[in-house]
Amino acid sequence: YFLQGLKDLQSRHADVIGNVDGLGLALRMELCEADGFTPNSKLANRLNQDAFRGGIEVGGKQYGLVLDVGGYYKNTVVFAPSVHISKEEIDLGIGLLDRLIGSAKKR
């Protein structure tokens, strides 16, 4: 369910999200240039800073995120949630990422 949510996010932001994959709840999302291949570590850094700063509004509430950004080029966001994560929490996370990516692309 989480992986499908990330793939849906990838289709909405194909200009900055490259490869999305995973196994079970070990998931990853690469941030890339418009070609879908060239690493975009600047965007990953901006996304990480904006997420930590908070103020991301979803459903009338404001949230912040702590993202695990890694990979050789520091352009990969890694997800490893608890096995007890609910679909509602996954939906909230995808919604937060959607808003976060949308605003980070504009800067």
Stockholm file with secondary structure:
# STOCKHOLM 1.0

chainA/1-107         YFLQGLKDLQSRHADVIGNVDGLGLALRMELCEADGFTPNSKLANRLNQDAFRGGIEVGGKQYGLVLDVGGYYKNTVVFAPSVHISKEEIDLGIGLLDRLIGSAKKR
#=GR chainA/1-107 SS CHHHHHHHHHHHTTTTEEEEEEETTEEEEEEBCTTSSSBCHHHHHHHHHHHHHCCEEETTEEECCCCEEETTTTCEEEECCCTTCCHHHHHHHHHHHHHHHHHHHHC
#=GC SS_cons         CHHHHHHHHHHHTTTTEEEEEEETTEEEEEEBCTTSSSBCHHHHHHHHHHHHHCCEEETTEEECCCCEEETTTTCEEEECCCTTCCHHHHHHHHHHHHHHHHHHHHC
//
